[in-house]
Amino acid sequence: MKKALILGAGESGRNANKLLKKLGYSTFIIDEKKKIRFDILRDRLFESLSLVIVSPGVSLDHELIKLAKKRGIEVIGELELGARNLVSHYIAITGTNGKTTTTTLTKELLENKNCKTFAGGNIGVAVCSFAQSVRPIDNVVLEVSSFQLESIDTFKPHVATILNITPDHLNRHKTMENYINAKLRIFENQTDKDYAVINLDDPILKSIDFSFVKSQIYYFSTKIPCKGCFVYDGCIYFNNGISSTFVMKTSAVPLAGEHNLSNVLAALTSAILSGVEISELQAKVMAFKGVSHRLEFISEIKGVSYINDSKSTNISSTIVAVKAMSSETTLILGGSDKGFMFDELFENLSPLIKNIIVLGQTKEKLLASARKYSVDNVYEANSFKEAVYLASSLAENGENVLLSPACASFDMFLNYEQRGRAFAKIVREIEKSESRIVKGKKTKQI
């Protein structure tokens, strides 16, 4: 019997384990945080081992992965395992920001009565959980992260889309070059029968020589006409390389902000290249309501709007959220450290940011950047609940409280979803309460 080791006992690891058992493997799943301390145990673990599955959160520098590679044992990720068991074409979408919104919208655009449409990957649903349920006629849309792309081998999307690239996950990838190269692996195994979809407005993507890509390249842009989807004179068009076809007016797009317009263009291009009729697209876009934890309105209390943008786990995403605010805003920042400084955030602060509350592992880094740019409306909080209550006390009628942390959540929460749910729960508490108890302290002027 074939034997597989699964490194990571979370959602990806558990579903990889189930699929491997169906495929006839004897499996052993371990928590990636546990070390195998004795050589005799390692030898027994690796005896007759033919495959190692690594979960996205596990670094490829893990001692067991290094040992497996040294012994010539195949190491792949859960994404790769799931994709190998898909019998249909699939779309893959990556980028620093906008992946979940674009993946979710693309799934909606592909929905039809003749087949099923599956969405998975980094969106929170392991590909292994549904891989064997997919028929050749079904549609599959995968959100893929740089962590997942690090451990692919034969992964070959029929349509591969990169939305944007800005600094992120440098604590794992070490350099920006490594991060970019991980993202570009999405095109690695494509052929001339496949499609690459690239954001023509993104500065980093514009600077890359894509001559290595073997697939047919299409673009999307909110600024200039191109082969693919673009905006011109308030309308969205699709150009197939020969002629342009009207898709819909930009005024009919229900999601606010240029970043969301860009996401819509990416989803439209991916769907059209997957065979969806252009005439079917407008109604589906107009029906789309967005995704949870991304500029999600929670409630209005005494004229103050509470907005959950917990999914903004990097600086560029928070800058987008801040620019989307149309009235004065109290901003909640901070979380676990991903290895970058916050100068860019404070350099690009909107004048509508009335107050800033910082907390978490990155609090001191945030304060240092605030001092550097003479931002003095900064408050400290010692807990997440304290931060939300403090924000509530500072915001006035007609203003916003925005949770857009610019950081990952792992210092206080399991993931950004849990953080977003905690924010919503605390807002509901405030809604029920007649008094607002504040324990935060204002920093000295900086």
Phi, psi and omega in degrees: 000136178293148185236133181231142174254131178247120182257106184122119187255022179271204183303313181295313182296318182295319181285328173297320179299315180297316181294317181297322178296321177295332180273003175093018179270147163272125189241154174222119183248133181228154174288129184295342182278347181270135180260140173272104195275340185246136182304322182297324178288321178296317180298318180293321180296321184269359180295123180058022179285133181246347186205139172238127176254126181250132177284155185303326183283356183263123180292145177289356175273000180302140186303324182287328178290317177300317180295319179298314180296322179298327181269004177078022180270135181295132178239120177223165178269169178298324178301312180298316180299313180298316182296326179297338183257010174272136179256002179248165168295157176215154175262140174235134184234127176227177183148163178288317183229151174089002185299313186291317177301313183292319178297315181296316178295317179301319176300317179297321181292331182274346183299133172205167189284349186269348182204172176264153176235127182248143173233137182198192182096225183292351179291348176118000179240115181298136179298325180296340183287339182230358189308316184279357177268349184279132176263162180304329182275352184281162178255143178226129176238125184242126168274124183235138181259168176297326178298317180291322182290338177298331189244030175271168176221299181251004183310122190217085177289143175290323173235122180241123187239131171247121185278318185184164174219121172224163184304132179193154174055032182288343174293335178262312186277345177075311181231158177295325179299317178297319180296314179298315181297325176296317179298318184291345179295346179300334180266356195305317187253008181288157176241183181289356175268357181254177184231139171250134181238123191229139179284111182285348181268349185278124184302317182291315179296324179295334184274353185269139174275111184265023180295342179285343183285127183270343183276174178282125186265128172238163183230173167216148183203140173270356190243321187226149175298145182201170173286110188129208179265136180212165179253133175214123175053046176077012180230152175259132178235156170243127178250125182268009182102347180238311182217162181253142179238133177295135178252305181188167174278146179295332179294343180272353178285122186281345183269133183277152173098146180294328178298321178287326175299319177298317178299320179296317178300319179296316180295318179298315180298314180298319181291316180298317179292341177269001173106004180286135179292134182302326182295342182271351195278322186302312182299323181289321176295316182296334181274352185282132185253005182089188183235159178294150174072010177234100184047047184269119177290127181260309183191164171241123182234118181052040176084000179259127178268132180253123188237125182263109176238043183301335182290347177283094184254013176214169188296314184298323179292320178292323176300319177299316181296317180298318180293340180280348181283136182249001176217171184302143192221139168262120188255131176258121183237154169119155181169214181279154189275123178257007171097012178237160176272169188246019181302317182300323180294312183286334176291332183252020182297136175285145176297347178282351177281102186278319180221152175230134176244127182244146180202174173085190184300328184267010186304313183293323176297317179297317179296321180297317178292323178298317178299317183301326182253018175054039175271116189248001180266049187248133178240150176256148173227147183262353177209164181294316180298318178300321181297318182290318178295320178296317177301319179298322181287334183273330184283144181242169181310129179091358182254180181238152163247119185243117169271106177215082200290337184063017183213157171291173190251000197289350176284338182230340186223165177288326183194176182292332178297315179297321178297317179296319178295322178296319177300312180298321180295317180293322177299319178297323177297315180298321180300324182277341185270143178271337180244153179244113182265124185240128179241359182288164177236143177279138177289163173294156181302134183232000000 
